[in-house]
């Protein structure tokens, strides 16, 4: 059960040299290792908060994304961010090819099948949320939705 918002935002400053740095730490707490969050809404919102911060701070502030192993949840969040930016610009995404490209640099990015399906569901929900739906964005959207529904049912019964 999720109580409250599944994220934590911490800001800290530390002076260890003559240079002061502020670190803003976004921590998404409702995502089990090797699994997926219960729904897409909070992760899409979380990604928006992080993206807003990145755009406000500009390119001078580095962004680090990490989970316990640095592949499953990390890869899923990075891919979601890239895809939502790509949808805004190009109105299309290539999920399979991008995940493959990420795995060439870091094996196991988007580690599990459920994370891969969840990524598709996030894109679908984001499209519906933003009313950006165009007929040709997904050729197999119905099949992806059916697979996501079956996977959710399987996980509930497991």
Secondary structure, DSSP 4 states (H G I P E B T S, - for coil): ---S-SEEEEEEEEESSS-EEEEEEEEE-S--TTS--S-SHHHHHHHHHHHHHHHHHGGGS------SSSSHHHHHHHHHHHHHHHHHHHS---HHHHHHHHHHHSTTSS-SHHHHHHHHHHHHHHHHHHT---TTS-SSHHHHHHHHHHHHHHHHH-
